[in-house]
Amino acid sequence: MNIAGVIVDVPAKQTDKTFDYKIPDKFLDVIKPGTRVIVPFGPRKIQGFVTELKDQSSFAKLRSIIEPLDLTPVLNEELLLLGAWLTEHTLSYKISVYQAMLPAALKAKYEKKLVLSKGTERSELPNDLVDLFLDHREIKWDDAVAKGLVQKLQKEAAAGRVEVVYQVKDRVRKKMLKHISPALETEQLQAARTELPSQASGQQAVIDFFLEHPEPVEQRLLLTTLGISQATVQSLLKKGIVKTEELEVYRDPYSERKFEKRVSLKLTVEQETAIRPILSSIETEQHEVFLLYGVTGSGKTEIYLQSIQEVLRKGKEAIVLVPEISLTPQMVTRFKERFGDLVAVMHSGLSAGEKYDEWRKIQRKEVKVVVGARSAIFAPFENIGIIIIDEEHETSYKQEENPRYHARDVAIQRAKTFACPVVLGSATPSLESFARAQKGRYTLLSLPKRMNNQALPAVEIVDMREELRSGNRSMFSVRLFEKIKDRLEKKEQMVLFLNKRGHSSFVMCRDCGYVMNCPHCDITLTYHRYNEQMKCHYCGYEDKVPTVCPECHSEHIRYFGTGTQKVEEELLKLIPEARIIRMDVDTTGRKGSHERLLNAFQDGQADILLGTQMIAKGLDFPNITLVGVLSADTMLNLPDFRSSEKTFQLLTQVSGRAGRHKLPGEVVIQTYSPEHYSVELAGTQDYDRFYQQEMLMRKGHQYPPFYYLSLVTVSHEELMKAVAVTEKIAQFIHSRLSKDAVVLGPVASPIPRINDRYRYQCLIKYKKEPELSTALKSILEHYQQEMGSGGLQISVDLNPYIMM
């Protein structure tokens, strides 16, 4: 088989198919399906993925593959098939799907160069170009652009004196370190030791070390372990007793930390009942989806750990997904303590190199368990025994750019291939999952009580409108403030949570009501206190905070909204002795800061942990007895049919941080809409009643889980063009679907303009429409030309989680 079908790195409709290339004889053994290769494509050289090998092609003249980028395939057969499924499932290009499956380090970088053609001398070029090629026969394209010489170079290229070369740069950098190893056999080493003068104690120590450990050791480590100098090693090198070599080492983000080995805990009766069906599915190798619905603190993690133990006993592998924000050191520690070096960890806090190394450990079968955020679902395991998705209701499991996959769908698809169970765990399952469990499509496993029968915390809901009426203008209600002071006296810890989503600080004039908006997007600018800047979170536009109103020149221009910094300042004014750890984007920006702050809190260096979304989940501290939610309802006002569900989930999760151990917990929820059922029922942690109430709302308004949704968003620099295209699309879809489907729109998106582009959308609600996928594909094909050159953008989301 000397012909390869290759998917090339050009995400476009015309190139979304395999191209045939000849495999040069010298690469016949290396190139297999799943290998990355460099191929000629038009005038360029680009990266591609081999998807198949064959004996013949329908084309007579084939170009040859230039070279392989891998010695072993980076995508195995199962991932290649998964890629084909995902392409259909998300209406994406194959190349985008394959790129999404790999760590960033394996995505190619392209470099454009200008090279003097063969046989051309520098002297033949015009004077100003002679200097450009002074010391080299090639120069970087960017240098030519910077000097404004592109037009002249184009003339030379037309005359055949200069050519443009595209180079594919592999971004993979393996970490290499100098290692020392013995250059002699054991007897020769012993002989060499006896010949050393007695004062050469350092050299003797090195030889003694290698007589005990003959394998290579990192030079730095050898010097510190034996307390010797570089000169000692140099002397031994000169004598030929030891040798040096550069060896690859893994970048290990957890190398500084020591994990104690822990054994599994004894399960409670409820846990035993819940784990039995999972273990039986592992034993009989049957694919089944379980929804593990357990209140906060009911011991779901122990069930995950013991199920994985069973999978490892059978010689298989496990994937565990956790939301990015709850990939806390605590979570990692639990898995590392139980399974030691068999665990790889993948999340956005790692550098590209660390991610690549963790991925390679999986590929080389050096680990059996991967714990990670969304993209870890593509871990290149070949014998998966279980896939676990913790906090399965989290919206971060859905990717918001192409390919727009949901990790849960991918997990179920992979688990079918490997005939293994999927466990979805949550205290507040998504409505879609719970409805499937009610229908029997998923198997429901319940943990209704906390471990050691701890009571759920007592929740008090405070109406902030009443506080205002009684003259309390502070951001703390009287009840919450009393409880904070009480906990400080008792030396107990507390968590204060600020629900920031959809509620940022903005600048407004109190006289005329002017609000500072982004000039390129129809959205208010967010005020960042630490550098006194106004910033747009969509296009990145920045501006200084004005001292007077640009409209009416009043000086009463102030910022509104509450940031964590403002809360911290107000608290310290009222209780100067409080020790506060603040966790938000500003304080956790640096690598490792997240972990440092949480460890400080665990060690009792602070009384109050104050933060946003990132402290709502997965934290387990014995001394927390109070949780205060400062603003419960900011999310209820977003244009999103899931806003009640998200509010209920968040409040329940935050409340679950209190009273998880011996001390009882209390929760105070401050809100301006105490009568809303999502706030009220989060107070009693009554998921079942919330589910019934929310399902009535969803049914009445034809939303999931009763209907499927698809969202088509069109954007263009000209408003009329965006409207016209969306209108045509809506009409076309309408004509292709049954009368049961609902097509809403065209309407302006909730954020009608981003980065000077107008945005219009149409929403499709349907139950069963076999024609929909074909209709959407033909729309994308029809507008392909304009999307390439005419500045039109159309995005299709078959399962939207963000309606903005």
Secondary structure as GFF3:
##gff-version 3
##sequence-region A 1 804
A	DSSP	beta_strand	3	8	.	.	.	ID=ss1
A	DSSP	three_ten_helix	13	15	.	.	.	ID=ss2
A	DSSP	beta_strand	19	22	.	.	.	ID=ss3
A	DSSP	three_ten_helix	25	27	.	.	.	ID=ss4
A	DSSP	beta_strand	36	41	.	.	.	ID=ss5
A	DSSP	beta_strand	44	54	.	.	.	ID=ss6
A	DSSP	beta_strand	67	68	.	.	.	ID=ss7
A	DSSP	alpha_helix	77	90	.	.	.	ID=ss8
A	DSSP	alpha_helix	94	100	.	.	.	ID=ss9
A	DSSP	three_ten_helix	104	106	.	.	.	ID=ss10
A	DSSP	beta_strand	109	116	.	.	.	ID=ss11
A	DSSP	three_ten_helix	122	124	.	.	.	ID=ss12
A	DSSP	alpha_helix	127	132	.	.	.	ID=ss13
A	DSSP	beta_strand	138	140	.	.	.	ID=ss14
A	DSSP	alpha_helix	141	146	.	.	.	ID=ss15
A	DSSP	alpha_helix	150	158	.	.	.	ID=ss16
A	DSSP	beta_strand	162	169	.	.	.	ID=ss17
A	DSSP	beta_strand	175	182	.	.	.	ID=ss18
A	DSSP	alpha_helix	186	195	.	.	.	ID=ss19
A	DSSP	alpha_helix	201	212	.	.	.	ID=ss20
A	DSSP	beta_strand	217	218	.	.	.	ID=ss21
A	DSSP	alpha_helix	219	226	.	.	.	ID=ss22
A	DSSP	alpha_helix	230	238	.	.	.	ID=ss23
A	DSSP	beta_strand	242	249	.	.	.	ID=ss24
A	DSSP	alpha_helix	269	284	.	.	.	ID=ss25
A	DSSP	beta_strand	289	294	.	.	.	ID=ss26
A	DSSP	alpha_helix	300	313	.	.	.	ID=ss27
A	DSSP	beta_strand	317	321	.	.	.	ID=ss28
A	DSSP	three_ten_helix	324	326	.	.	.	ID=ss29
A	DSSP	alpha_helix	329	339	.	.	.	ID=ss30
A	DSSP	three_ten_helix	340	342	.	.	.	ID=ss31
A	DSSP	beta_strand	343	346	.	.	.	ID=ss32
A	DSSP	alpha_helix	352	363	.	.	.	ID=ss33
A	DSSP	beta_strand	369	372	.	.	.	ID=ss34
A	DSSP	three_ten_helix	374	378	.	.	.	ID=ss35
A	DSSP	beta_strand	384	390	.	.	.	ID=ss36
A	DSSP	three_ten_helix	395	397	.	.	.	ID=ss37
A	DSSP	alpha_helix	407	418	.	.	.	ID=ss38
A	DSSP	beta_strand	422	426	.	.	.	ID=ss39
A	DSSP	alpha_helix	431	439	.	.	.	ID=ss40
A	DSSP	beta_strand	443	447	.	.	.	ID=ss41
A	DSSP	three_ten_helix	451	453	.	.	.	ID=ss42
A	DSSP	beta_strand	458	463	.	.	.	ID=ss43
A	DSSP	alpha_helix	464	469	.	.	.	ID=ss44
A	DSSP	alpha_helix	478	490	.	.	.	ID=ss45
A	DSSP	beta_strand	493	497	.	.	.	ID=ss46
A	DSSP	beta_strand	506	509	.	.	.	ID=ss47
A	DSSP	beta_strand	526	528	.	.	.	ID=ss48
A	DSSP	three_ten_helix	529	531	.	.	.	ID=ss49
A	DSSP	beta_strand	533	535	.	.	.	ID=ss50
A	DSSP	beta_strand	542	544	.	.	.	ID=ss51
A	DSSP	beta_strand	557	560	.	.	.	ID=ss52
A	DSSP	alpha_helix	564	574	.	.	.	ID=ss53
A	DSSP	beta_strand	580	583	.	.	.	ID=ss54
A	DSSP	alpha_helix	593	602	.	.	.	ID=ss55
A	DSSP	beta_strand	608	611	.	.	.	ID=ss56
A	DSSP	three_ten_helix	613	615	.	.	.	ID=ss57
A	DSSP	beta_strand	624	629	.	.	.	ID=ss58
A	DSSP	three_ten_helix	634	637	.	.	.	ID=ss59
A	DSSP	alpha_helix	643	655	.	.	.	ID=ss60
A	DSSP	beta_strand	666	671	.	.	.	ID=ss61
A	DSSP	alpha_helix	677	683	.	.	.	ID=ss62
A	DSSP	alpha_helix	687	700	.	.	.	ID=ss63
A	DSSP	beta_strand	708	716	.	.	.	ID=ss64
A	DSSP	alpha_helix	719	736	.	.	.	ID=ss65
A	DSSP	beta_strand	742	754	.	.	.	ID=ss66
A	DSSP	beta_strand	757	766	.	.	.	ID=ss67
A	DSSP	alpha_helix	772	782	.	.	.	ID=ss68
A	DSSP	alpha_helix	784	789	.	.	.	ID=ss69
A	DSSP	beta_strand	793	797	.	.	.	ID=ss70
###
